[in-house]
Amino acid sequence: MSEDAMGKVIAKAWDDEDYKERLKSDPKSVLSEAGVELEQDVEIHVVEDSDDHRHLVIPPRPGEGELSDESLEKVAGGTTKVTWKT
């Protein structure tokens, strides 16, 4: 997935409540419209963090999916800045 395209989708979801709701209800169509193509058998679940609710995504173990070394590095290093309040 292109980080640039995903960033644009997220920014639009922040600014447009209807778009965000459509992204939550039909993510494949919205992502496709934004130029993000996914394999037919891939399921997408859109969740939204809040001040008191966070989501941690555990990627597939290397060797169990198609996670490349580059993808693993991005996951390990993070691709966006997240501030966790304690």
PASEDO-85236 format. One line per 10 residues: number of its first residue (from 1); their letters; for each residue z, x, y of C-alpha. Coordinates in nm, 4 decimals. Each point is the difference from the previous one (the first is absolute). Layout:
<dovos>
NUM) A) Z:X:Y; ...
</dovos>
This chain:
<dovos>
1) MSEDAMGKVI) 0.0000:0.0000:0.0000; -0.0828:0.1271:0.3430; 0.3146:0.0647:0.2015; -0.1924:-0.0791:0.3183; -0.1111:-0.3406:-0.1284; 0.3486:-0.0790:-0.1299; 0.1512:0.0999:0.3349; -0.2332:-0.2411:0.1766; 0.0922:-0.2807:-0.2411; 0.3717:0.0610:0.0569
11) AKAWDDEDYK) -0.0401:0.0192:0.3790; -0.1930:-0.3273:0.0032; 0.2662:-0.1635:-0.2216; 0.2677:0.1068:0.2511; -0.1953:-0.1601:0.2853; -0.1401:-0.3114:-0.1671; 0.2355:-0.2267:-0.1970; -0.2860:-0.2038:-0.1534; -0.1710:0.3189:-0.1191; 0.3291:0.1233:-0.1497
21) ERLKSDPKSV) 0.0494:-0.3262:-0.1890; -0.3572:0.0162:-0.1300; 0.0580:0.3626:-0.1048; 0.3096:-0.1113:-0.1917; -0.1752:-0.2929:-0.1690; -0.3430:0.1567:-0.0702; 0.0318:0.3781:0.0355; -0.3163:0.0926:-0.1909; -0.2231:-0.2054:0.2283; 0.1639:0.1270:0.3173
31) LSEAGVELEQ) -0.0144:0.3606:-0.1172; -0.3631:-0.0406:-0.1057; -0.0856:-0.1338:0.3470; 0.1640:0.3132:0.1445; -0.2161:0.2246:-0.2176; 0.2628:0.0745:-0.2640; -0.1583:-0.0450:-0.3426; 0.2187:-0.0355:-0.3075; -0.0838:-0.0166:-0.3661; -0.0348:-0.3545:-0.1293
41) DVEIHVVEDS) 0.3012:0.0249:-0.2326; 0.2395:0.1387:0.2638; 0.2735:-0.2372:0.1174; 0.1322:0.0338:0.3542; 0.3411:-0.1230:0.1127; 0.0693:0.0011:0.3733; 0.3645:0.0172:0.1003; 0.1542:0.0348:0.3425; 0.2945:0.2200:0.0893; 0.2580:-0.1188:0.2500
51) DDHRHLVIPP) 0.3045:0.1541:0.1631; 0.2181:-0.1021:-0.2933; -0.2494:0.0004:-0.2891; -0.2021:0.3015:-0.1176; -0.2432:0.0541:-0.2868; -0.0344:0.3190:-0.1994; -0.3240:0.0389:-0.1935; 0.0062:0.2214:-0.3068; -0.3545:0.1212:-0.0738; -0.1318:0.0377:-0.3536
61) RPGEGELSDE) 0.1143:0.3117:-0.1836; -0.2720:0.2678:0.0107; -0.2082:-0.0256:-0.3125; 0.0675:-0.3745:-0.0355; -0.2450:-0.1027:0.2682; -0.2605:0.1458:0.2278; 0.2427:0.1697:0.2412; -0.1597:0.3272:0.1091; 0.1894:0.3077:0.1207; -0.1071:-0.0895:0.3545
71) SLEKVAGGTT) 0.1309:-0.3559:-0.0357; 0.3255:0.1251:-0.1482; 0.0429:0.2382:0.2940; -0.0505:-0.2861:0.2446; 0.2554:-0.2138:-0.1829; 0.2489:0.2851:-0.0245; -0.0411:0.0947:0.3646; -0.0486:-0.3518:0.1284; -0.2907:-0.1167:0.2092; 0.1935:-0.1933:0.2586
81) KVTWKT) 0.3220:0.0640:0.1866; 0.2871:-0.2143:-0.1276; 0.3387:-0.0066:0.1651; 0.2793:-0.1146:-0.2297; 0.3103:-0.1171:0.1817; 0.3282:0.0733:-0.1743
</dovos>
